[in-house]
């Protein structure tokens, strides 16, 4: 394996640990003049948006300070041109690539909107400490970034979800002019984490203020290390459902309600399964942790009780509601049948027409999950209204949560 491909593989594998595996596409390719061409080294995909990534690895040879800067400037320009080229091809060709599950994803022309292009520069000779250099940035309608591999992997580690990474780079586009080299990311991620995610104020901050903020961020990470670990553990409740959606229970035909069997996908055609996985996996880490915390509380109280408890979750401004229905001592066919009614009730309550419901066995976590997905559902009736009052009485918009998924009240709009 060539060094560059090995590096791309390792970056993809590392990213997949945090994004899980739905959103990282390695070496997507398209056909031109009868030959396979590489669109990018890596493609990060979230819904219909993407980030085109060009990876530039070192040759392993020690370089003087001047030669190192010249090498970085040269590789940055090469990578920026490659990223811009990949962005241009997105609208012109059909391409495909495998995600972290080994599943082949097909992308028609113009099916993805590029958020940005990123050049990742491996600089193992000096992974820490700012390195300034001068490079020209090609004109591009789509923002182009360059960042050290070390800073990018730290970002992935701190942010931990595809939604958060896309959000960060969408905001970083407004402050690109402050980067005059690499290993300069810490003050910006510190501002994003501690001050305001919009990042506008970082441009007017003095060097002294940014240095202080960088130190505060280090303290913040150390002081909250237990919260970060807890967040990962809680997010695992949602991530476990995502993992399960990449397999297909062979017993579904035996227990799935007869009136819903027409919606079962064949084992080899799991399009909706994978879309449902992506919906859950695309949640910010804070949302995953919030849901996980609520589910843990529900499951602890519910185990062996013979009862059911339900959680409806909607991101602010989102047109979709998620329902997590936990049952004790209920047969699987009954759980599967009940979630459709619960989903309709939650749709009615939250005044949306799209939703996803998950049935969970509170007594046996090896039982797996059952899911149902509603798109554009509008056929509500009085029964749905009554169920919404019975099972989802909590006023909408009264509970928010912080970056670690810890709930706190906030006033209704």
BARODREN-270061 format. One record per residue (C-alpha): residue number from 0; z, x negated, y negated. Coordinates in nm, 4 decimals, padded with zeros to 6 digits. Each point is the difference from the previous one (the first is absolute). Example, Ala and Ser with C-alpha at 12.3 -4.5 7.8 and 13.67 -1.06 7.14 Angstrom:
<kolbas>
0_00.7800_-01.2300_00.4500
1_-00.0660_-00.1370_-00.3440
</kolbas>
This chain:
<kolbas>
0_00.0000_00.0000_00.0000
1_-00.0893_-00.1341_-00.3451
2_00.2943_-00.0711_-00.2362
3_-00.1154_00.2690_-00.2437
4_-00.0181_00.2680_00.2680
5_00.3407_-00.1033_00.1355
6_00.1467_00.0383_-00.3497
7_-00.1608_00.3429_-00.0451
8_00.1393_00.1085_00.3365
9_00.3521_-00.1111_-00.0863
10_-00.0110_00.1684_-00.3424
11_-00.1250_00.3194_00.1654
12_00.2726_-00.0139_00.2642
13_00.2709_-00.0649_-00.2601
14_-00.1208_00.2842_-00.2207
15_-00.0157_00.2334_00.2992
16_00.3694_-00.0574_00.0691
17_00.0767_00.1760_-00.3259
18_-00.2958_00.2322_-00.0482
19_00.0064_00.0477_00.3750
20_-00.3552_-00.0129_00.1265
21_-00.1965_00.2856_-00.1492
22_-00.1076_-00.1579_-00.3256
23_-00.0963_-00.3622_00.0698
24_-00.3658_-00.0562_00.1005
25_-00.0975_-00.3550_00.0972
26_-00.3498_-00.1325_-00.0695
27_-00.1786_00.3340_-00.0604
28_-00.3725_-00.0447_00.0639
29_-00.3277_00.1692_-00.0918
30_-00.3545_-00.0466_00.1238
31_-00.2745_-00.1383_-00.2219
32_-00.3455_-00.1145_00.1090
33_00.1086_00.0264_00.3613
34_00.2989_-00.2315_-00.0481
35_00.3744_00.0655_-00.0193
36_00.1418_-00.0925_-00.3408
37_00.3673_-00.0215_-00.0952
38_00.1016_00.2301_-00.2844
39_00.3418_-00.1639_-00.0533
40_00.2604_-00.2105_00.1744
41_00.2467_00.2884_-00.0102
42_-00.0181_00.3585_-00.1200
43_00.3112_00.2004_-00.0838
44_-00.0686_00.3748_00.0143
45_00.2119_00.2875_-00.1299
46_-00.1577_00.3465_00.0162
47_-00.3345_-00.0458_-00.1800
48_00.1103_-00.3100_-00.1949
49_-00.0229_-00.3611_00.1076
50_00.0821_-00.3564_-00.0999
51_-00.2614_-00.2648_00.0831
52_00.1638_-00.3317_00.0963
53_-00.1537_-00.3473_00.0085
54_00.2080_-00.2732_00.1666
55_-00.0326_-00.3657_-00.0977
56_00.1802_-00.2461_00.2274
57_00.0768_-00.3639_-00.0624
58_-00.1749_-00.2842_00.1818
59_00.3412_-00.1546_00.0704
60_-00.0676_-00.3186_-00.1985
61_00.2490_-00.1175_-00.2621
62_-00.1418_00.0156_-00.3532
63_00.1055_-00.1580_-00.3236
64_00.1235_00.2351_-00.2723
65_-00.3386_00.0012_-00.1719
66_-00.1980_00.0432_00.3227
67_00.2276_00.2822_00.1098
68_-00.0614_00.1909_-00.3242
69_-00.3746_-00.0581_00.0257
70_00.0006_00.1154_00.3631
71_00.1952_00.3162_-00.0885
72_-00.2358_00.0776_-00.2904
73_-00.3046_-00.0441_00.2238
74_00.1394_00.2101_00.2866
75_00.1198_00.2703_-00.2384
76_-00.3473_00.0398_-00.1482
77_-00.1580_00.0057_00.3487
78_00.2478_00.2639_00.1149
79_-00.0433_00.2149_-00.3096
80_-00.3762_00.0011_00.0470
81_00.0399_00.0911_00.3672
82_00.2468_00.2788_-00.0810
83_-00.2357_00.1364_-00.2674
84_-00.2893_-00.0162_00.2488
85_00.2025_00.1922_00.2580
86_00.0885_00.2629_-00.2601
87_-00.3688_00.0422_-00.0869
88_-00.0984_00.0501_00.3657
89_00.2551_00.2809_00.0467
90_-00.2334_00.2513_-00.1640
91_-00.3191_-00.1243_00.1671
92_00.0613_-00.0447_00.3709
93_00.1740_00.1480_00.2987
94_00.2497_-00.2428_00.1465
95_00.2644_-00.0115_00.2697
96_00.3030_-00.1979_00.1063
97_00.3054_00.0144_00.2234
98_00.3447_00.0875_-00.1282
99_00.3208_-00.1463_00.1366
100_-00.0021_00.2428_00.2931
101_-00.3371_-00.1312_00.1137
102_-00.1618_00.3299_-00.1005
103_-00.3483_-00.0208_-00.1508
104_-00.0231_00.1614_-00.3437
105_-00.3414_00.1046_-00.1339
106_-00.0544_00.0250_-00.3757
107_-00.3143_00.1686_-00.1401
108_-00.1448_-00.1284_-00.3294
109_00.2039_00.1058_-00.3037
110_00.2861_00.1305_00.2153
111_00.2543_-00.2396_-00.1533
112_00.0907_-00.0528_-00.3648
113_00.0981_-00.3615_-00.0701
114_00.3332_-00.0345_-00.1780
115_-00.0458_-00.3739_-00.0480
116_-00.1050_-00.3261_00.1563
117_00.2539_-00.2713_00.0873
118_-00.0439_-00.3689_00.0747
119_00.2811_-00.1455_00.2132
120_00.0343_-00.3748_-00.0495
121_00.1859_-00.1994_00.2604
122_00.1747_-00.2891_-00.1721
123_00.2320_-00.1446_00.2625
124_00.0119_-00.3291_-00.1915
125_00.1926_00.1758_-00.2782
126_00.1073_00.3492_00.1135
127_00.2655_00.0254_-00.2729
128_-00.0149_-00.0761_-00.3688
129_-00.2682_00.1186_-00.2408
130_-00.3370_-00.1756_00.0073
131_-00.2175_00.0590_-00.3041
132_-00.3765_-00.0429_00.0079
133_-00.3059_00.1314_-00.1798
134_-00.2573_00.2148_00.1760
135_-00.2592_00.2509_-00.1133
136_00.0366_00.3570_00.1216
137_-00.3280_00.1829_00.0722
138_-00.0699_00.3147_-00.2005
139_00.0963_00.2961_00.2141
140_00.0568_00.3710_-00.0521
141_00.2714_-00.0259_00.2665
142_00.3046_-00.2223_-00.0713
143_00.0002_-00.3384_00.1762
144_00.3235_-00.1857_00.0764
145_00.0853_-00.3436_00.1335
146_00.3407_-00.0759_00.1486
147_00.1536_-00.2598_00.2271
148_00.0359_00.0922_00.3639
149_00.3735_-00.0666_-00.0214
150_00.0431_00.2430_-00.2915
151_-00.2117_00.2653_00.1738
152_00.2004_-00.0181_00.3244
153_00.3244_00.0213_-00.1971
154_-00.1371_00.3070_-00.1791
155_-00.0844_00.1630_00.3308
156_00.3487_-00.0821_00.1264
157_00.1774_00.1408_-00.3070
158_-00.2166_00.3099_-00.0430
159_-00.0408_00.0721_00.3732
160_-00.2460_00.2902_-00.0140
161_-00.3689_00.0403_-00.0716
162_00.0723_00.2570_-00.2746
163_00.2266_-00.2421_-00.1845
164_-00.2499_-00.2871_00.0258
165_-00.2826_00.2170_-00.1376
166_00.2270_00.1231_-00.2783
167_00.0983_-00.3552_-00.0938
168_-00.3565_-00.1303_-00.0223
169_-00.1128_00.3064_-00.1955
170_00.2653_-00.0886_-00.2618
171_-00.0615_-00.3768_00.0234
172_-00.3561_00.0601_-00.1210
173_00.1396_00.0681_-00.3484
174_00.1691_-00.3414_-00.0252
175_-00.2573_-00.2255_00.1685
176_-00.0426_-00.2033_-00.3164
177_00.3493_-00.1481_00.0338
178_-00.0897_-00.1829_00.3223
179_-00.1303_-00.3488_-00.0706
180_00.0248_-00.1274_00.3556
181_00.1996_00.0722_00.3145
182_00.3662_00.0157_00.1033
183_00.0623_00.1997_-00.3188
184_00.0739_00.3376_00.1599
185_00.3792_00.0028_00.0044
186_00.0629_00.1148_-00.3613
187_-00.2491_00.2845_00.0403
188_00.1397_00.1313_00.3294
189_00.3476_-00.0391_-00.1537
190_-00.1035_00.2166_-00.2951
191_-00.1647_00.2524_00.2349
192_00.3166_00.0213_00.2130
193_00.2729_-00.0165_-00.2653
194_-00.1490_00.1359_-00.3205
195_-00.2996_00.2298_00.0194
196_-00.2874_00.0330_00.2427
197_-00.2520_00.0520_-00.2815
198_00.0235_-00.3761_-00.0833
199_-00.1159_00.0476_-00.3612
200_00.3146_-00.1603_-00.1427
201_-00.0428_-00.3195_00.1988
202_-00.2712_-00.1169_-00.2436
203_00.2344_00.0077_-00.2988
204_00.2920_-00.1656_00.1810
205_00.0779_-00.3608_-00.0938
206_-00.0014_-00.2857_00.2506
207_00.3794_-00.0112_-00.0238
208_00.0270_00.3726_00.0761
209_-00.2364_-00.0293_00.2968
210_00.1897_-00.3001_00.1373
211_00.3248_00.1963_-00.0256
212_-00.1613_00.2991_00.1671
213_-00.1278_-00.2207_00.2829
214_00.3553_-00.1268_00.0605
215_00.1360_00.3547_-00.0122
216_-00.2591_00.1036_00.2575
217_00.1167_-00.2739_00.2355
218_00.3568_00.1226_-00.0433
219_-00.1141_00.3582_00.0532
220_-00.1691_-00.0902_00.3294
221_00.3076_-00.1868_00.1222
222_00.2410_00.2738_-00.1041
223_-00.2127_00.2716_00.1613
224_-00.1006_-00.1816_00.3183
225_00.1975_00.2492_00.2092
226_-00.1690_00.2915_-00.1767
227_-00.3432_-00.1491_00.0688
228_00.0864_-00.0356_00.3685
229_00.1375_00.3527_00.0070
230_-00.3184_00.1272_-00.1668
231_-00.2136_-00.1561_00.2748
232_00.2229_00.1506_00.2676
233_-00.0144_00.3480_-00.1528
234_-00.3757_-00.0207_-00.0568
235_-00.0339_-00.0624_00.3740
236_00.0607_00.3738_00.0595
237_-00.3301_00.0786_-00.1730
238_-00.1735_-00.3095_00.1366
239_00.0873_00.1054_00.3562
240_-00.1957_00.3234_-00.0547
241_-00.2945_-00.2046_-00.1285
242_00.0083_-00.2177_00.3107
243_00.0105_00.3066_00.2239
244_-00.3048_00.1508_-00.1710
245_-00.2123_-00.2903_00.1201
246_00.0404_00.1282_00.3547
247_-00.0779_00.3430_00.1377
248_00.2496_00.1803_00.2257
249_-00.1875_00.0853_00.3198
250_00.2230_00.3074_00.0543
251_-00.0975_00.1827_-00.3198
252_-00.2191_00.2587_00.1712
253_00.2953_00.0950_00.2225
254_00.2475_00.0916_-00.2722
255_-00.1913_00.0502_-00.3266
256_00.0012_00.3698_-00.1103
257_-00.3086_00.1899_00.1163
258_-00.0845_00.1263_-00.3508
259_-00.0129_-00.3602_-00.1285
260_-00.1778_-00.1682_00.2909
261_-00.3360_00.0189_-00.1747
262_00.1270_-00.2638_-00.2420
263_00.0737_-00.2606_00.2697
264_-00.2230_-00.3056_-00.0281
265_-00.1329_-00.1705_00.3138
266_00.1658_-00.3301_00.0929
267_-00.3027_-00.2004_-00.1133
268_-00.0425_00.1883_-00.3306
269_00.3261_-00.0408_-00.1858
270_-00.1341_00.0297_-00.3552
271_00.2727_00.2345_-00.1258
272_00.2688_-00.1955_00.1860
273_-00.0933_-00.3144_-00.1902
274_-00.0224_00.1845_-00.3320
275_00.3473_00.1442_00.0575
276_00.1267_-00.3505_00.0778
277_-00.1506_-00.1283_-00.3238
278_00.1582_00.2835_-00.2034
279_00.3472_-00.0955_00.1230
280_-00.0623_-00.3725_-00.0097
281_-00.1253_00.0118_-00.3589
282_00.3372_00.1169_-00.1317
283_00.1859_-00.2438_-00.2257
284_00.2855_-00.1833_00.1702
285_00.2514_00.1850_-00.2161
286_-00.1333_00.3344_00.1291
287_00.0059_-00.1176_00.3610
288_00.3591_-00.1159_-00.0422
289_00.1012_00.3286_-00.1658
290_-00.1528_00.2030_00.2823
291_00.1530_-00.2320_00.2614
292_00.3449_00.0337_-00.1532
293_-00.0226_00.3799_-00.0018
294_-00.1316_00.0064_00.3572
295_00.2847_-00.2198_00.1231
296_00.2563_00.2370_-00.1518
297_-00.1748_00.3017_00.1503
298_-00.0361_-00.1512_00.3471
299_00.3618_-00.1184_00.0153
300_00.1306_00.3500_-00.0705
301_-00.2591_00.1739_00.2125
302_00.0155_-00.1944_00.3271
303_00.0934_00.2204_00.3011
304_00.0688_00.2977_-00.2280
305_-00.2847_00.2253_00.1119
306_-00.0935_00.0614_-00.3630
307_-00.2775_-00.1015_-00.2375
308_-00.0039_-00.1583_-00.3455
309_-00.2928_-00.0581_-00.2324
310_-00.0979_-00.2284_-00.2875
311_-00.2863_00.0655_-00.2424
312_-00.1150_-00.2901_-00.2177
313_-00.2530_-00.0080_-00.2828
314_-00.0790_-00.2984_-00.2203
315_00.0081_00.0878_-00.3723
316_-00.3417_00.1291_-00.0995
317_-00.1393_-00.0158_00.3550
318_-00.2056_00.2908_00.1395
319_00.1516_-00.0391_00.3470
320_00.3365_00.0781_00.1572
321_00.1428_-00.1756_00.3055
322_00.2269_00.1889_00.2402
323_00.2282_-00.1698_00.2527
324_00.1353_00.2549_00.2472
325_00.2811_-00.1207_00.2282
326_00.0939_00.2041_00.3067
327_00.2761_-00.0262_00.2575
328_-00.0330_00.1368_00.3532
329_-00.3354_00.1638_-00.0675
330_-00.2943_-00.0374_00.2404
331_-00.2968_-00.1873_-00.1379
332_-00.2345_00.3000_-00.0052
333_00.2553_00.1874_-00.2115
334_00.0336_-00.2882_-00.2448
335_-00.3784_-00.0222_-00.0303
336_-00.0278_00.3741_-00.0636
337_00.2760_00.0094_-00.2620
338_-00.1328_-00.2756_-00.2233
339_-00.3050_00.2011_-00.1068
340_00.2209_00.2784_-00.1375
341_00.2282_-00.2545_-00.1679
342_-00.2986_-00.1745_-00.1544
343_-00.1350_00.3255_-00.1449
344_00.3438_00.0748_-00.1461
345_00.0177_-00.3445_-00.1612
346_-00.3523_00.0366_-00.1410
347_00.1019_00.3309_-00.1540
348_00.3234_-00.1452_-00.1403
349_-00.1678_-00.3040_-00.1553
350_-00.3058_00.1928_-00.1207
351_-00.2521_-00.2295_00.1689
352_-00.2674_00.0602_00.2631
353_00.0099_-00.3342_00.1843
354_00.2778_-00.1136_00.2279
355_00.1039_-00.1921_00.3065
356_00.2812_00.1017_00.2357
357_00.1718_-00.2159_00.2626
358_00.2141_00.1334_00.2854
359_00.2779_-00.2335_00.1181
360_00.2256_00.0286_00.3053
361_00.3545_-00.0694_-00.1213
362_00.1342_-00.0653_00.3500
363_-00.2638_-00.2270_00.1526
364_-00.1937_-00.2445_-00.2170
365_-00.2310_-00.0818_00.2916
366_-00.1481_00.3510_-00.0127
367_-00.2453_-00.0980_-00.2709
368_-00.1141_00.2006_-00.3019
369_-00.2211_00.3018_-00.0518
370_-00.1896_00.0457_-00.3248
371_-00.2087_00.2626_-00.1690
372_-00.2133_-00.0480_-00.3099
373_-00.0958_00.2806_-00.2391
374_-00.2848_-00.0517_-00.2478
375_-00.0746_00.2608_-00.2652
376_00.2269_00.2633_00.1566
377_00.0304_00.3123_-00.2188
378_00.0604_00.2859_00.2464
379_00.3675_00.0567_-00.0914
380_00.1920_00.3195_00.0682
381_00.3452_00.1510_-00.0482
382_00.1236_-00.1700_00.3178
383_-00.0821_-00.3413_-00.1508
384_00.1969_00.0893_-00.3131
385_00.3058_00.1019_00.2004
386_-00.0168_-00.3125_00.2159
387_-00.0257_-00.2174_-00.3115
388_00.3227_00.1509_-00.1380
389_00.1757_-00.0323_00.3347
390_-00.0941_-00.3558_00.0971
391_-00.0767_-00.1709_-00.3332
392_00.2571_00.1368_-00.2475
393_00.0442_-00.3302_-00.1879
394_-00.1475_00.0290_-00.3515
395_-00.3117_-00.2114_-00.0412
396_00.0352_-00.2998_-00.2299
397_00.3787_-00.0328_-00.0004
398_00.0235_-00.3124_00.2158
399_-00.1616_-00.3325_-00.0785
400_00.0568_-00.3427_00.1503
401_00.0010_-00.3634_-00.0998
402_-00.2021_-00.2929_00.1370
403_00.2184_-00.0071_00.3116
404_-00.0292_00.3706_00.0765
405_00.3524_00.0805_-00.1214
406_00.0098_00.3526_-00.1382
407_00.1227_00.0928_-00.3458
408_-00.0256_00.3198_-00.2045
409_-00.2344_00.0347_-00.2927
410_-00.0683_00.3037_-00.2223
411_-00.2786_00.2425_00.0670
412_-00.3029_-00.0339_-00.2308
</kolbas>
